[in-house]
Amino acid sequence: MPPPDPVARLQPAFLVGMVVAGLAAALKAGLERVRVK
C-alpha cells in the first residue's frame, strides 16, 4: 500500500471545518437578527 497522500488525508477535516464554520456563521447571523428585533 502506498503511503496516504497528506492532501487526501486533510480534505475530510477541511470539509468538516468548512461546514462547522458555515453553521457557526449562520447561527451568529440568526442571533444578531433576533437581537435587532
Secondary structure, 3 states (H helix, E strand, C coil): CCCCCHHHHHHHHHHHHHHHHHHHHHHHHHHHHHHHC
